[in-house]
Amino acid sequence: MGTERRNDDVLGCVLAALGTPFLVLEWLLSLPRRRRRNRLLAGGKIRCPHCLATVYIEGRAVCPACATTSWGSYLSCPNPQCDWQTNAVDCPTCKATIFLETT
């Protein structure tokens, strides 16, 4: 019984070691996308691509899942028990849904 457990531990370590380069590569490839997203979201507002109106992505937000009301981002719930997130906001002028790159 003890040797089976040891073999499983060794196998798990080998698989983790083999998978690590792929995780690092995925992280490196996601850097430009995350930089673009951070630059986009840093100002707290974006332009609607349809009507060119200013769309604020921060303000008084109500979470649709748990009804928590707070000041902050419309893209995620600050309640740690809820953890609701979205990647879209609606334009207040033309009512179009604007999808953002949040991953």
LINPE-V609110 format. One record per residue. N is the residue number from 1. RES is the residue in one small letter. OMEGA is omega as a letter, one per 30 degrees, with the letter a starting at -180 (* if undefined). D_FIRST is the distance of its C-alpha to the first C-alpha in whole Angstrom. Layout:
n = (N | N)
res = (RES | RES)
omega = (OMEGA | OMEGA)
d_first = (D_FIRST | D_FIRST)
//
This chain:
n = (1 | 2 | 3 | 4 | 5 | 6 | 7 | 8 | 9 | 10 | 11 | 12 | 13 | 14 | 15 | 16 | 17 | 18 | 19 | 20 | 21 | 22 | 23 | 24 | 25 | 26 | 27 | 28 | 29 | 30 | 31 | 32 | 33 | 34 | 35 | 36 | 37 | 38 | 39 | 40 | 41 | 42 | 43 | 44 | 45 | 46 | 47 | 48 | 49 | 50 | 51 | 52 | 53 | 54 | 55 | 56 | 57 | 58 | 59 | 60 | 61 | 62 | 63 | 64 | 65 | 66 | 67 | 68 | 69 | 70 | 71 | 72 | 73 | 74 | 75 | 76 | 77 | 78 | 79 | 80 | 81 | 82 | 83 | 84 | 85 | 86 | 87 | 88 | 89 | 90 | 91 | 92 | 93 | 94 | 95 | 96 | 97 | 98 | 99 | 100 | 101 | 102 | 103)
res = (m | g | t | e | r | r | n | d | d | v | l | g | c | v | l | a | a | l | g | t | p | f | l | v | l | e | w | l | l | s | l | p | r | r | r | r | r | n | r | l | l | a | g | g | k | i | r | c | p | h | c | l | a | t | v | y | i | e | g | r | a | v | c | p | a | c | a | t | t | s | w | g | s | y | l | s | c | p | n | p | q | c | d | w | q | t | n | a | v | d | c | p | t | c | k | a | t | i | f | l | e | t | t)
omega = (a | a | l | l | a | l | l | l | l | l | l | l | l | l | l | l | l | a | a | l | l | l | l | l | l | l | l | l | a | a | a | l | l | l | l | a | a | l | a | a | a | a | a | l | l | l | l | a | a | a | l | l | l | l | l | l | l | l | l | a | l | a | l | a | a | l | l | l | a | l | a | a | l | a | l | l | a | a | a | l | a | l | l | l | l | l | a | l | l | l | a | a | a | l | l | l | a | l | a | l | a | l | *)
d_first = (0 | 4 | 6 | 5 | 7 | 9 | 10 | 11 | 13 | 15 | 16 | 17 | 19 | 20 | 21 | 23 | 25 | 26 | 27 | 29 | 32 | 33 | 33 | 35 | 37 | 37 | 38 | 41 | 43 | 43 | 45 | 48 | 48 | 47 | 50 | 52 | 50 | 51 | 54 | 55 | 54 | 55 | 59 | 58 | 60 | 60 | 63 | 63 | 63 | 65 | 68 | 67 | 67 | 65 | 62 | 60 | 57 | 57 | 58 | 58 | 55 | 54 | 50 | 51 | 47 | 47 | 51 | 51 | 54 | 54 | 56 | 54 | 52 | 53 | 50 | 47 | 47 | 47 | 45 | 41 | 40 | 42 | 41 | 44 | 45 | 47 | 49 | 52 | 55 | 59 | 62 | 64 | 67 | 67 | 63 | 61 | 58 | 57 | 53 | 52 | 49 | 47 | 43)
//
